[in-house]
Amino acid sequence: MATKVLVGKLSDIDVKSSRKLKVQNIDIALFHLSDGSVLALENKCPHKGGLLSEGMVCGGKVHCPLHDWKIDLHSGKVQEPDEGCVTTFETEVDQQSGDIYITI
């Protein structure tokens, strides 16, 4: 059963920045992109477990800080020739309050 969880305010995360959080015992990386969107995915690279919240975001992908694997922020899919996938979470920003919700 999916649960919508309040995880913070948009004003708490600078544009082009990330935040790590734990929701229902799941480590999550939350990214505030330059286009204003907020995306969330599992905070663990499928290769060696690097913290994606510490990676650099470029063109809709986050680069794992350990070995530079590129992971699509929308799908969670690792860019070829590497293989793997991380879980992504639906995000919603309330435009009036700035509250950020993710669905687990």
Backbone atoms as SQL, in Angstrom:
CREATE TABLE atoms (id INTEGER PRIMARY KEY, chain TEXT, resi INTEGER, resn TEXT, atom TEXT, x REAL, y REAL, z REAL);
INSERT INTO atoms VALUES
  (1, 'A', 1, 'MET', 'N', 0.836, -1.186, 0.000),
  (2, 'A', 1, 'MET', 'CA', 0.000, 0.000, 0.000),
  (3, 'A', 1, 'MET', 'C', 0.881, 1.249, 0.000),
  (4, 'A', 2, 'ALA', 'N', 0.644, 2.148, -0.919),
  (5, 'A', 2, 'ALA', 'CA', 1.428, 3.372, -1.044),
  (6, 'A', 2, 'ALA', 'C', 1.023, 4.383, 0.024),
  (7, 'A', 3, 'THR', 'N', 2.031, 5.075, 0.552),
  (8, 'A', 3, 'THR', 'CA', 1.804, 6.087, 1.568),
  (9, 'A', 3, 'THR', 'C', 2.462, 7.385, 1.143),
  (10, 'A', 4, 'LYS', 'N', 1.710, 8.482, 1.203),
  (11, 'A', 4, 'LYS', 'CA', 2.245, 9.799, 0.885),
  (12, 'A', 4, 'LYS', 'C', 2.770, 10.418, 2.179),
  (13, 'A', 5, 'VAL', 'N', 4.053, 10.832, 2.149),
  (14, 'A', 5, 'VAL', 'CA', 4.722, 11.301, 3.358),
  (15, 'A', 5, 'VAL', 'C', 5.283, 12.708, 3.146),
  (16, 'A', 6, 'LEU', 'N', 5.011, 13.602, 4.084),
  (17, 'A', 6, 'LEU', 'CA', 5.592, 14.940, 4.065),
  (18, 'A', 6, 'LEU', 'C', 7.057, 14.820, 4.475),
  (19, 'A', 7, 'VAL', 'N', 7.979, 15.328, 3.623),
  (20, 'A', 7, 'VAL', 'CA', 9.405, 15.174, 3.914),
  (21, 'A', 7, 'VAL', 'C', 10.135, 16.506, 4.072),
  (22, 'A', 8, 'GLY', 'N', 9.460, 17.628, 3.903),
  (23, 'A', 8, 'GLY', 'CA', 10.112, 18.917, 4.087),
  (24, 'A', 8, 'GLY', 'C', 9.475, 20.001, 3.258),
  (25, 'A', 9, 'LYS', 'N', 10.168, 21.124, 3.221),
  (26, 'A', 9, 'LYS', 'CA', 9.723, 22.298, 2.464),
  (27, 'A', 9, 'LYS', 'C', 10.680, 22.554, 1.314),
  (28, 'A', 10, 'LEU', 'N', 10.148, 23.039, 0.220),
  (29, 'A', 10, 'LEU', 'CA', 10.962, 23.364, -0.946),
  (30, 'A', 10, 'LEU', 'C', 12.052, 24.376, -0.579),
  (31, 'A', 11, 'SER', 'N', 11.724, 25.305, 0.295),
  (32, 'A', 11, 'SER', 'CA', 12.687, 26.331, 0.705),
  (33, 'A', 11, 'SER', 'C', 13.849, 25.759, 1.523),
  (34, 'A', 12, 'ASP', 'N', 13.727, 24.517, 1.994),
  (35, 'A', 12, 'ASP', 'CA', 14.789, 23.871, 2.781),
  (36, 'A', 12, 'ASP', 'C', 15.915, 23.318, 1.908),
  (37, 'A', 13, 'ILE', 'N', 15.665, 23.188, 0.595),
  (38, 'A', 13, 'ILE', 'CA', 16.655, 22.595, -0.306),
  (39, 'A', 13, 'ILE', 'C', 16.999, 23.604, -1.387),
  (40, 'A', 14, 'ASP', 'N', 18.235, 24.050, -1.414),
  (41, 'A', 14, 'ASP', 'CA', 18.669, 24.987, -2.445),
  (42, 'A', 14, 'ASP', 'C', 18.517, 24.351, -3.823),
  (43, 'A', 15, 'VAL', 'N', 18.274, 25.193, -4.825),
  (44, 'A', 15, 'VAL', 'CA', 18.234, 24.721, -6.209),
  (45, 'A', 15, 'VAL', 'C', 19.605, 24.147, -6.551),
  (46, 'A', 16, 'LYS', 'N', 19.609, 23.048, -7.306),
  (47, 'A', 16, 'LYS', 'CA', 20.811, 22.310, -7.696),
  (48, 'A', 16, 'LYS', 'C', 21.497, 21.675, -6.486),
  (49, 'A', 17, 'SER', 'N', 20.681, 21.272, -5.527),
  (50, 'A', 17, 'SER', 'CA', 21.203, 20.691, -4.303),
  (51, 'A', 17, 'SER', 'C', 20.407, 19.428, -3.971),
  (52, 'A', 18, 'SER', 'N', 20.873, 18.707, -2.970),
  (53, 'A', 18, 'SER', 'CA', 20.169, 17.488, -2.562),
  (54, 'A', 18, 'SER', 'C', 20.093, 17.417, -1.055),
  (55, 'A', 19, 'ARG', 'N', 19.305, 16.495, -0.604),
  (56, 'A', 19, 'ARG', 'CA', 19.166, 16.232, 0.821),
  (57, 'A', 19, 'ARG', 'C', 18.968, 14.735, 0.984),
  (58, 'A', 20, 'LYS', 'N', 19.553, 14.179, 2.017),
  (59, 'A', 20, 'LYS', 'CA', 19.306, 12.763, 2.295),
  (60, 'A', 20, 'LYS', 'C', 18.350, 12.669, 3.465),
  (61, 'A', 21, 'LEU', 'N', 17.496, 11.660, 3.418),
  (62, 'A', 21, 'LEU', 'CA', 16.531, 11.443, 4.486),
  (63, 'A', 21, 'LEU', 'C', 16.206, 9.971, 4.593),
  (64, 'A', 22, 'LYS', 'N', 15.592, 9.614, 5.692),
  (65, 'A', 22, 'LYS', 'CA', 15.181, 8.232, 5.911),
  (66, 'A', 22, 'LYS', 'C', 13.682, 8.232, 6.170),
  (67, 'A', 23, 'VAL', 'N', 12.959, 7.460, 5.368),
  (68, 'A', 23, 'VAL', 'CA', 11.511, 7.341, 5.503),
  (69, 'A', 23, 'VAL', 'C', 11.174, 5.864, 5.532),
  (70, 'A', 24, 'GLN', 'N', 10.473, 5.437, 6.563),
  (71, 'A', 24, 'GLN', 'CA', 10.096, 4.032, 6.727),
  (72, 'A', 24, 'GLN', 'C', 11.298, 3.108, 6.524),
  (73, 'A', 25, 'ASN', 'N', 12.414, 3.498, 7.124),
  (74, 'A', 25, 'ASN', 'CA', 13.655, 2.718, 7.096),
  (75, 'A', 25, 'ASN', 'C', 14.289, 2.612, 5.708),
  (76, 'A', 26, 'ILE', 'N', 13.931, 3.527, 4.805),
  (77, 'A', 26, 'ILE', 'CA', 14.500, 3.567, 3.461),
  (78, 'A', 26, 'ILE', 'C', 15.332, 4.843, 3.345),
  (79, 'A', 27, 'ASP', 'N', 16.600, 4.705, 2.932),
  (80, 'A', 27, 'ASP', 'CA', 17.455, 5.864, 2.697),
  (81, 'A', 27, 'ASP', 'C', 17.116, 6.452, 1.327),
  (82, 'A', 28, 'ILE', 'N', 16.788, 7.741, 1.314),
  (83, 'A', 28, 'ILE', 'CA', 16.313, 8.406, 0.110),
  (84, 'A', 28, 'ILE', 'C', 17.151, 9.655, -0.156),
  (85, 'A', 29, 'ALA', 'N', 17.452, 9.898, -1.426),
  (86, 'A', 29, 'ALA', 'CA', 18.102, 11.134, -1.867),
  (87, 'A', 29, 'ALA', 'C', 17.038, 11.987, -2.553),
  (88, 'A', 30, 'LEU', 'N', 16.916, 13.225, -2.116),
  (89, 'A', 30, 'LEU', 'CA', 15.936, 14.161, -2.657),
  (90, 'A', 30, 'LEU', 'C', 16.703, 15.257, -3.384),
  (91, 'A', 31, 'PHE', 'N', 16.383, 15.487, -4.651),
  (92, 'A', 31, 'PHE', 'CA', 17.105, 16.445, -5.478),
  (93, 'A', 31, 'PHE', 'C', 16.187, 17.586, -5.903),
  (94, 'A', 32, 'HIS', 'N', 16.662, 18.828, -5.769),
  (95, 'A', 32, 'HIS', 'CA', 15.943, 20.022, -6.236),
  (96, 'A', 32, 'HIS', 'C', 16.687, 20.507, -7.479),
  (97, 'A', 33, 'LEU', 'N', 16.118, 20.254, -8.639),
  (98, 'A', 33, 'LEU', 'CA', 16.788, 20.530, -9.910),
  (99, 'A', 33, 'LEU', 'C', 16.651, 21.990, -10.327),
  (100, 'A', 34, 'SER', 'N', 17.488, 22.394, -11.280),
  (101, 'A', 34, 'SER', 'CA', 17.507, 23.792, -11.732),
  (102, 'A', 34, 'SER', 'C', 16.200, 24.213, -12.391),
  (103, 'A', 35, 'ASP', 'N', 15.406, 23.254, -12.892),
  (104, 'A', 35, 'ASP', 'CA', 14.109, 23.595, -13.487),
  (105, 'A', 35, 'ASP', 'C', 13.010, 23.733, -12.432),
  (106, 'A', 36, 'GLY', 'N', 13.383, 23.571, -11.151),
  (107, 'A', 36, 'GLY', 'CA', 12.426, 23.715, -10.056),
  (108, 'A', 36, 'GLY', 'C', 11.795, 22.417, -9.613),
  (109, 'A', 37, 'SER', 'N', 11.979, 21.349, -10.376),
  (110, 'A', 37, 'SER', 'CA', 11.374, 20.072, -10.009),
  (111, 'A', 37, 'SER', 'C', 12.131, 19.426, -8.852),
  (112, 'A', 38, 'VAL', 'N', 11.449, 18.525, -8.168),
  (113, 'A', 38, 'VAL', 'CA', 12.032, 17.766, -7.067),
  (114, 'A', 38, 'VAL', 'C', 11.860, 16.289, -7.383),
  (115, 'A', 39, 'LEU', 'N', 12.951, 15.546, -7.313),
  (116, 'A', 39, 'LEU', 'CA', 12.929, 14.114, -7.608),
  (117, 'A', 39, 'LEU', 'C', 13.540, 13.350, -6.447),
  (118, 'A', 40, 'ALA', 'N', 13.055, 12.131, -6.247),
  (119, 'A', 40, 'ALA', 'CA', 13.534, 11.314, -5.134),
  (120, 'A', 40, 'ALA', 'C', 13.864, 9.920, -5.627),
  (121, 'A', 41, 'LEU', 'N', 14.976, 9.393, -5.127),
  (122, 'A', 41, 'LEU', 'CA', 15.340, 8.013, -5.428),
  (123, 'A', 41, 'LEU', 'C', 16.123, 7.415, -4.277),
  (124, 'A', 42, 'GLU', 'N', 16.222, 6.112, -4.321),
  (125, 'A', 42, 'GLU', 'CA', 16.972, 5.381, -3.314),
  (126, 'A', 42, 'GLU', 'C', 18.393, 5.938, -3.264),
  (127, 'A', 43, 'ASN', 'N', 18.905, 6.186, -2.065),
  (128, 'A', 43, 'ASN', 'CA', 20.203, 6.846, -1.895),
  (129, 'A', 43, 'ASN', 'C', 21.351, 5.841, -1.858),
  (130, 'A', 44, 'LYS', 'N', 21.381, 4.966, -2.861),
  (131, 'A', 44, 'LYS', 'CA', 22.407, 3.923, -2.863),
  (132, 'A', 44, 'LYS', 'C', 22.640, 3.450, -4.292),
  (133, 'A', 45, 'CYS', 'N', 23.847, 3.674, -4.792),
  (134, 'A', 45, 'CYS', 'CA', 24.196, 3.205, -6.124),
  (135, 'A', 45, 'CYS', 'C', 24.182, 1.680, -6.135),
  (136, 'A', 46, 'PRO', 'N', 23.642, 1.063, -7.204),
  (137, 'A', 46, 'PRO', 'CA', 23.590, -0.404, -7.255),
  (138, 'A', 46, 'PRO', 'C', 24.964, -1.046, -7.442),
  (139, 'A', 47, 'HIS', 'N', 25.977, -0.261, -7.762),
  (140, 'A', 47, 'HIS', 'CA', 27.321, -0.797, -8.001),
  (141, 'A', 47, 'HIS', 'C', 28.022, -1.120, -6.687),
  (142, 'A', 48, 'LYS', 'N', 28.369, -0.094, -5.914),
  (143, 'A', 48, 'LYS', 'CA', 29.102, -0.290, -4.663),
  (144, 'A', 48, 'LYS', 'C', 28.466, 0.445, -3.487),
  (145, 'A', 49, 'GLY', 'N', 27.232, 0.884, -3.661),
  (146, 'A', 49, 'GLY', 'CA', 26.503, 1.500, -2.559),
  (147, 'A', 49, 'GLY', 'C', 26.838, 2.951, -2.281),
  (148, 'A', 50, 'GLY', 'N', 27.461, 3.644, -3.238),
  (149, 'A', 50, 'GLY', 'CA', 27.781, 5.061, -3.049),
  (150, 'A', 50, 'GLY', 'C', 26.528, 5.881, -2.761),
  (151, 'A', 51, 'LEU', 'N', 26.670, 6.912, -1.922),
  (152, 'A', 51, 'LEU', 'CA', 25.528, 7.754, -1.580),
  (153, 'A', 51, 'LEU', 'C', 25.240, 8.725, -2.716),
  (154, 'A', 52, 'LEU', 'N', 24.131, 8.516, -3.391),
  (155, 'A', 52, 'LEU', 'CA', 23.787, 9.341, -4.547),
  (156, 'A', 52, 'LEU', 'C', 23.518, 10.788, -4.153),
  (157, 'A', 53, 'SER', 'N', 23.109, 11.023, -2.918),
  (158, 'A', 53, 'SER', 'CA', 22.875, 12.389, -2.444),
  (159, 'A', 53, 'SER', 'C', 24.166, 13.206, -2.455),
  (160, 'A', 54, 'GLU', 'N', 25.312, 12.542, -2.509),
  (161, 'A', 54, 'GLU', 'CA', 26.605, 13.228, -2.551),
  (162, 'A', 54, 'GLU', 'C', 27.145, 13.340, -3.975),
  (163, 'A', 55, 'GLY', 'N', 26.372, 12.847, -4.944),
  (164, 'A', 55, 'GLY', 'CA', 26.806, 12.877, -6.333),
  (165, 'A', 55, 'GLY', 'C', 26.484, 14.194, -7.012),
  (166, 'A', 56, 'MET', 'N', 27.090, 14.393, -8.181),
  (167, 'A', 56, 'MET', 'CA', 26.856, 15.591, -8.978),
  (168, 'A', 56, 'MET', 'C', 25.720, 15.324, -9.969),
  (169, 'A', 57, 'VAL', 'N', 24.811, 16.266, -10.082),
  (170, 'A', 57, 'VAL', 'CA', 23.699, 16.148, -11.026),
  (171, 'A', 57, 'VAL', 'C', 24.063, 16.884, -12.304),
  (172, 'A', 58, 'CYS', 'N', 23.832, 16.207, -13.429),
  (173, 'A', 58, 'CYS', 'CA', 24.130, 16.799, -14.726),
  (174, 'A', 58, 'CYS', 'C', 23.145, 16.241, -15.752),
  (175, 'A', 59, 'GLY', 'N', 22.358, 17.111, -16.364),
  (176, 'A', 59, 'GLY', 'CA', 21.461, 16.694, -17.433),
  (177, 'A', 59, 'GLY', 'C', 20.464, 15.613, -17.071),
  (178, 'A', 60, 'GLY', 'N', 19.851, 15.676, -15.911),
  (179, 'A', 60, 'GLY', 'CA', 18.838, 14.689, -15.532),
  (180, 'A', 60, 'GLY', 'C', 19.395, 13.400, -14.978),
  (181, 'A', 61, 'LYS', 'N', 20.708, 13.363, -14.764),
  (182, 'A', 61, 'LYS', 'CA', 21.336, 12.167, -14.194),
  (183, 'A', 61, 'LYS', 'C', 22.162, 12.577, -12.990),
  (184, 'A', 62, 'VAL', 'N', 22.274, 11.664, -12.035),
  (185, 'A', 62, 'VAL', 'CA', 23.183, 11.869, -10.917),
  (186, 'A', 62, 'VAL', 'C', 24.374, 10.944, -11.123),
  (187, 'A', 63, 'HIS', 'N', 25.566, 11.466, -10.898),
  (188, 'A', 63, 'HIS', 'CA', 26.800, 10.699, -11.046),
  (189, 'A', 63, 'HIS', 'C', 27.192, 10.182, -9.668),
  (190, 'A', 64, 'CYS', 'N', 27.301, 8.875, -9.527),
  (191, 'A', 64, 'CYS', 'CA', 27.699, 8.294, -8.251),
  (192, 'A', 64, 'CYS', 'C', 29.080, 8.836, -7.873),
  (193, 'A', 65, 'PRO', 'N', 29.254, 9.271, -6.618),
  (194, 'A', 65, 'PRO', 'CA', 30.537, 9.848, -6.216),
  (195, 'A', 65, 'PRO', 'C', 31.674, 8.829, -6.115),
  (196, 'A', 66, 'LEU', 'N', 31.376, 7.550, -6.099),
  (197, 'A', 66, 'LEU', 'CA', 32.435, 6.552, -5.967),
  (198, 'A', 66, 'LEU', 'C', 33.084, 6.198, -7.301),
  (199, 'A', 67, 'HIS', 'N', 32.275, 5.833, -8.300),
  (200, 'A', 67, 'HIS', 'CA', 32.840, 5.347, -9.561),
  (201, 'A', 67, 'HIS', 'C', 32.189, 5.974, -10.787),
  (202, 'A', 68, 'ASP', 'N', 31.487, 7.095, -10.586),
  (203, 'A', 68, 'ASP', 'CA', 30.915, 7.881, -11.681),
  (204, 'A', 68, 'ASP', 'C', 29.859, 7.156, -12.508),
  (205, 'A', 69, 'TRP', 'N', 29.190, 6.160, -11.930),
  (206, 'A', 69, 'TRP', 'CA', 28.052, 5.574, -12.640),
  (207, 'A', 69, 'TRP', 'C', 26.992, 6.663, -12.759),
  (208, 'A', 70, 'LYS', 'N', 26.313, 6.710, -13.905),
  (209, 'A', 70, 'LYS', 'CA', 25.299, 7.720, -14.161),
  (210, 'A', 70, 'LYS', 'C', 23.916, 7.084, -14.038),
  (211, 'A', 71, 'ILE', 'N', 23.084, 7.676, -13.185),
  (212, 'A', 71, 'ILE', 'CA', 21.765, 7.127, -12.900),
  (213, 'A', 71, 'ILE', 'C', 20.710, 8.163, -13.237),
  (214, 'A', 72, 'ASP', 'N', 19.762, 7.770, -14.075),
  (215, 'A', 72, 'ASP', 'CA', 18.680, 8.654, -14.499),
  (216, 'A', 72, 'ASP', 'C', 17.795, 8.978, -13.296),
  (217, 'A', 73, 'LEU', 'N', 17.600, 10.265, -13.031),
  (218, 'A', 73, 'LEU', 'CA', 16.810, 10.685, -11.870),
  (219, 'A', 73, 'LEU', 'C', 15.316, 10.399, -12.028),
  (220, 'A', 74, 'HIS', 'N', 14.847, 10.246, -13.259),
  (221, 'A', 74, 'HIS', 'CA', 13.420, 9.992, -13.489),
  (222, 'A', 74, 'HIS', 'C', 13.087, 8.502, -13.432),
  (223, 'A', 75, 'SER', 'N', 13.944, 7.680, -14.011),
  (224, 'A', 75, 'SER', 'CA', 13.642, 6.242, -14.099),
  (225, 'A', 75, 'SER', 'C', 14.416, 5.394, -13.095),
  (226, 'A', 76, 'GLY', 'N', 15.539, 5.910, -12.604),
  (227, 'A', 76, 'GLY', 'CA', 16.404, 5.129, -11.716),
  (228, 'A', 76, 'GLY', 'C', 17.341, 4.187, -12.451),
  (229, 'A', 77, 'LYS', 'N', 17.253, 4.175, -13.771),
  (230, 'A', 77, 'LYS', 'CA', 18.054, 3.248, -14.583),
  (231, 'A', 77, 'LYS', 'C', 19.486, 3.758, -14.729),
  (232, 'A', 78, 'VAL', 'N', 20.429, 2.832, -14.609),
  (233, 'A', 78, 'VAL', 'CA', 21.841, 3.137, -14.784),
  (234, 'A', 78, 'VAL', 'C', 22.146, 3.247, -16.272),
  (235, 'A', 79, 'GLN', 'N', 22.963, 4.228, -16.635),
  (236, 'A', 79, 'GLN', 'CA', 23.333, 4.438, -18.034),
  (237, 'A', 79, 'GLN', 'C', 24.287, 3.342, -18.502),
  (238, 'A', 80, 'GLU', 'N', 24.039, 2.849, -19.719),
  (239, 'A', 80, 'GLU', 'CA', 24.912, 1.835, -20.318),
  (240, 'A', 80, 'GLU', 'C', 26.300, 2.416, -20.538),
  (241, 'A', 81, 'PRO', 'N', 27.350, 1.651, -20.525),
  (242, 'A', 81, 'PRO', 'CA', 27.387, 0.192, -20.545),
  (243, 'A', 81, 'PRO', 'C', 27.188, -0.447, -19.177),
  (244, 'A', 82, 'ASP', 'N', 27.099, 0.374, -18.100),
  (245, 'A', 82, 'ASP', 'CA', 26.846, -0.191, -16.770),
  (246, 'A', 82, 'ASP', 'C', 25.394, -0.653, -16.697),
  (247, 'A', 83, 'GLU', 'N', 25.110, -1.501, -15.722),
  (248, 'A', 83, 'GLU', 'CA', 23.763, -2.057, -15.593),
  (249, 'A', 83, 'GLU', 'C', 23.270, -1.933, -14.173),
  (250, 'A', 84, 'GLY', 'N', 21.966, -1.762, -14.038),
  (251, 'A', 84, 'GLY', 'CA', 21.349, -1.723, -12.728),
  (252, 'A', 84, 'GLY', 'C', 20.243, -0.687, -12.692),
  (253, 'A', 85, 'CYS', 'N', 19.622, -0.597, -11.541),
  (254, 'A', 85, 'CYS', 'CA', 18.506, 0.322, -11.362),
  (255, 'A', 85, 'CYS', 'C', 18.332, 0.593, -9.870),
  (256, 'A', 86, 'VAL', 'N', 17.890, 1.790, -9.540),
  (257, 'A', 86, 'VAL', 'CA', 17.522, 2.104, -8.166),
  (258, 'A', 86, 'VAL', 'C', 16.050, 2.487, -8.145),
  (259, 'A', 87, 'THR', 'N', 15.447, 2.356, -7.005),
  (260, 'A', 87, 'THR', 'CA', 14.037, 2.684, -6.839),
  (261, 'A', 87, 'THR', 'C', 13.849, 4.198, -6.874),
  (262, 'A', 88, 'THR', 'N', 12.864, 4.643, -7.630),
  (263, 'A', 88, 'THR', 'CA', 12.487, 6.056, -7.635),
  (264, 'A', 88, 'THR', 'C', 11.174, 6.194, -6.869),
  (265, 'A', 89, 'PHE', 'N', 10.923, 7.393, -6.383),
  (266, 'A', 89, 'PHE', 'CA', 9.707, 7.655, -5.614),
  (267, 'A', 89, 'PHE', 'C', 8.991, 8.855, -6.205),
  (268, 'A', 90, 'GLU', 'N', 7.683, 8.729, -6.331),
  (269, 'A', 90, 'GLU', 'CA', 6.872, 9.834, -6.837),
  (270, 'A', 90, 'GLU', 'C', 6.969, 11.005, -5.870),
  (271, 'A', 91, 'THR', 'N', 7.166, 12.199, -6.418),
  (272, 'A', 91, 'THR', 'CA', 7.237, 13.403, -5.579),
  (273, 'A', 91, 'THR', 'C', 6.121, 14.365, -5.964),
  (274, 'A', 92, 'GLU', 'N', 5.746, 15.178, -4.999),
  (275, 'A', 92, 'GLU', 'CA', 4.725, 16.197, -5.226),
  (276, 'A', 92, 'GLU', 'C', 5.087, 17.414, -4.378),
  (277, 'A', 93, 'VAL', 'N', 5.027, 18.592, -4.979),
  (278, 'A', 93, 'VAL', 'CA', 5.271, 19.827, -4.246),
  (279, 'A', 93, 'VAL', 'C', 3.977, 20.629, -4.232),
  (280, 'A', 94, 'ASP', 'N', 3.496, 20.945, -3.040),
  (281, 'A', 94, 'ASP', 'CA', 2.311, 21.792, -2.903),
  (282, 'A', 94, 'ASP', 'C', 2.740, 23.220, -3.224),
  (283, 'A', 95, 'GLN', 'N', 2.234, 23.767, -4.316),
  (284, 'A', 95, 'GLN', 'CA', 2.668, 25.075, -4.791),
  (285, 'A', 95, 'GLN', 'C', 2.296, 26.207, -3.835),
  (286, 'A', 96, 'GLN', 'N', 1.278, 26.006, -3.031),
  (287, 'A', 96, 'GLN', 'CA', 0.859, 27.050, -2.087),
  (288, 'A', 96, 'GLN', 'C', 1.744, 27.064, -0.849),
  (289, 'A', 97, 'SER', 'N', 1.964, 25.892, -0.268),
  (290, 'A', 97, 'SER', 'CA', 2.706, 25.817, 1.001),
  (291, 'A', 97, 'SER', 'C', 4.188, 25.534, 0.817),
  (292, 'A', 98, 'GLY', 'N', 4.563, 24.978, -0.352),
  (293, 'A', 98, 'GLY', 'CA', 5.945, 24.574, -0.564),
  (294, 'A', 98, 'GLY', 'C', 6.283, 23.235, 0.066),
  (295, 'A', 99, 'ASP', 'N', 5.291, 22.547, 0.607),
  (296, 'A', 99, 'ASP', 'CA', 5.517, 21.237, 1.215),
  (297, 'A', 99, 'ASP', 'C', 5.892, 20.213, 0.145),
  (298, 'A', 100, 'ILE', 'N', 6.870, 19.359, 0.469),
  (299, 'A', 100, 'ILE', 'CA', 7.296, 18.296, -0.435),
  (300, 'A', 100, 'ILE', 'C', 6.792, 16.971, 0.116),
  (301, 'A', 101, 'TYR', 'N', 6.130, 16.208, -0.729),
  (302, 'A', 101, 'TYR', 'CA', 5.644, 14.874, -0.374),
  (303, 'A', 101, 'TYR', 'C', 6.280, 13.842, -1.282),
  (304, 'A', 102, 'ILE', 'N', 6.587, 12.673, -0.739),
  (305, 'A', 102, 'ILE', 'CA', 6.970, 11.552, -1.574),
  (306, 'A', 102, 'ILE', 'C', 6.040, 10.387, -1.260),
  (307, 'A', 103, 'THR', 'N', 5.856, 9.547, -2.253),
  (308, 'A', 103, 'THR', 'CA', 5.001, 8.376, -2.081),
  (309, 'A', 103, 'THR', 'C', 5.890, 7.149, -1.951),
  (310, 'A', 104, 'ILE', 'N', 5.734, 6.462, -0.838),
  (311, 'A', 104, 'ILE', 'CA', 6.504, 5.242, -0.550),
  (312, 'A', 104, 'ILE', 'C', 5.625, 4.029, -0.824);
